[in-house]
Amino acid sequence: MPSPLPIAVLISGGGTTLRNLIEKIRAGTLPVDIRLVISSSPTAAGLKFASDAGIPTLVDEKKKSAGEKAFSETIFGACRAANVKYVVMGGFLKHVIIPPDFENRVLNIHPALLPAFGGKGMYGLHVHQAVLASGAKITGCTVHFVNNEYDQGPVILQREVAVQPGDSPEMLQARVFAAECEAYPAALTALAENDEHNSP
């Protein structure tokens, strides 16, 4: 296993992606060190997963910030202070402005095969409803770098999931999430291996 990759995780709600990462770290299968969890909501259930794991947390509410720039600066200032290499979005629903020093260092996972079914407003069940309405036979998930446009950053990896006859949006969401639980750790492991290979 490569040396643990120092990351921060951004959440807005239930924290299921965060919980998955914590479980894989505990199992010894994910070479990651979560140094900070930042939530856009003080009531996000994911904050409890972080505190139970002894991970420092920060709440940054966009509505209490002096605009998007200040909101983003608070987040990335905290990430710099925690000395993280990558920032991992785990169900983080707020738009942030990526500063130049974090270009290609912020990751997101999208519940479809980008560039299909991406863009503003395409999150959660909205994505799976759109997939089913389109008649697509294959969907999946995409781990990508985040830039300042919704779902436009470079793709790191994708996992395909078959659409089954009779699928509801909720059924499809559950199968795609199962693929996400493997895809995100795989992407982070690849980054950790690459980081170790390229370190002086």
ABEGO torsion letter per residue (X at the ends): XBBBBBBBBBBABAGAAAAAAAAAAAAGABBBBBABBBBABAABAAAAAAAAAGBBBBBBBAAABBEAAAAAAAAAAAAAAAGBABBBBBGBABBBBBBAAABGABBBBBABBOABGBEBGBBEAAAAAAAAAAGBABBEBBBBBBBABBGABBBABBBBBBBBBGBBAAAAAAAAAAAAAAAAAAAAAAAAAAAAAABX
